[in-house]
Amino acid sequence: MAETAIGYVHQTPEGGWRIAGSRVSLDSVVHAHREGLSPEAIADAFPSLSLEQVYGAIAFYLRHRAEIDPYLADQNVRWEELRHESEAAHGPLLERVRAHRGGSRGEPGP
């Protein structure tokens, strides 16, 4: 007897996408897939996901690209905005951390 379809991905109330049964975002799996990582490598990178969940998430993405691609593009814009805001608000602190990291490895700071 055939099993019923399994939902590998769900949308959060806030509008994001998560792999069912985990806190891993669909974004993370799709970006890794687009970068050429194999499903096995993605599963290794996210130990909370099974290989089945990774394949299911990729299949979901491929079937729903028309909906997911614009969402991912919007997310990229939001992350860039947040990065710029963070750098503007915390620039001096970030520079000190970067200088310290460089100096702690015997490398000169910026």
C-alpha positions as CSV (number, residue, x, y, z in Angstrom):
1,M,0.0,0.0,0.0
2,A,1.4,3.4,-0.9
3,E,2.1,6.0,1.8
4,T,0.5,9.4,1.8
5,A,2.7,12.4,0.8
6,I,5.0,13.8,3.5
7,G,5.3,17.5,4.1
8,Y,9.0,18.3,4.2
9,V,8.6,22.0,4.4
10,H,6.2,24.4,6.2
11,Q,5.7,28.1,6.2
12,T,6.0,29.9,9.5
13,P,3.3,32.4,10.7
14,E,5.9,35.1,10.0
15,G,6.1,34.0,6.4
16,G,9.5,32.2,6.5
17,W,10.0,28.6,5.4
18,R,11.4,25.8,7.6
19,I,12.3,22.2,7.1
20,A,9.5,20.3,8.9
21,G,10.5,19.0,12.3
22,S,13.6,21.3,12.5
23,R,14.6,24.9,13.0
24,V,16.6,24.8,9.7
25,S,15.4,27.3,7.2
26,L,14.6,26.3,3.6
27,D,16.8,29.2,2.6
28,S,19.8,27.5,4.1
29,V,19.2,24.2,2.2
30,V,18.4,26.0,-1.1
31,H,21.5,28.2,-0.9
32,A,23.7,25.1,-0.2
33,H,22.0,23.3,-3.1
34,R,22.6,26.3,-5.4
35,E,26.3,26.4,-4.4
36,G,26.6,22.9,-5.7
37,L,26.6,20.9,-2.5
38,S,25.3,17.4,-2.7
39,P,22.3,16.4,-0.6
40,E,24.7,14.3,1.4
41,A,27.0,17.3,2.1
42,I,24.0,19.4,3.0
43,A,22.9,16.7,5.5
44,D,26.4,16.6,6.9
45,A,26.4,20.4,7.3
46,F,23.0,20.3,9.1
47,P,23.2,17.3,11.5
48,S,19.6,17.9,12.7
49,L,18.4,17.0,9.2
50,S,18.1,13.5,7.7
51,L,19.1,12.9,4.2
52,E,15.4,12.3,3.4
53,Q,14.5,15.7,4.8
54,V,17.2,17.3,2.6
55,Y,16.0,15.6,-0.6
56,G,12.4,16.5,0.4
57,A,13.3,20.1,0.9
58,I,15.1,20.3,-2.5
59,A,12.2,18.6,-4.2
60,F,9.8,21.1,-2.6
61,Y,11.9,24.0,-3.7
62,L,12.1,22.7,-7.3
63,R,8.4,22.2,-7.5
64,H,7.6,25.6,-6.0
65,R,10.4,27.8,-7.5
66,A,8.0,30.4,-8.8
67,E,6.9,31.1,-5.2
68,I,10.2,30.5,-3.4
69,D,12.7,32.4,-5.7
70,P,11.0,35.8,-5.1
71,Y,10.9,35.0,-1.4
72,L,14.6,34.2,-1.4
73,A,15.4,37.4,-3.4
74,D,13.5,39.5,-0.8
75,Q,15.3,37.7,2.0
76,N,18.7,38.6,0.4
77,V,17.7,42.2,0.3
78,R,16.6,42.2,3.9
79,W,19.9,40.6,5.0
80,E,21.9,43.1,3.1
81,E,19.9,46.0,4.7
82,L,20.5,44.4,8.2
83,R,24.2,44.0,7.5
84,H,24.6,47.6,6.5
85,E,22.6,48.8,9.6
86,S,24.7,46.6,11.9
87,E,27.9,47.9,10.4
88,A,26.8,51.5,10.7
89,A,25.6,51.0,14.3
90,H,28.6,48.9,15.4
91,G,31.4,49.9,13.1
92,P,34.0,50.8,15.8
93,L,33.3,47.6,17.7
94,L,33.5,45.5,14.6
95,E,36.9,47.1,13.7
96,R,38.3,46.4,17.2
97,V,37.1,42.7,17.0
98,R,38.6,42.3,13.5
99,A,41.9,43.9,14.6
100,H,42.0,41.7,17.7
101,R,41.4,38.6,15.6
102,G,44.1,39.5,13.1
103,G,46.6,40.3,15.9
104,S,45.8,37.1,17.8
105,R,47.0,35.0,14.9
106,G,50.2,36.9,14.6
107,E,48.8,38.9,11.7
108,P,48.8,42.7,11.7
109,G,45.4,44.3,12.2
110,P,43.8,46.5,9.6
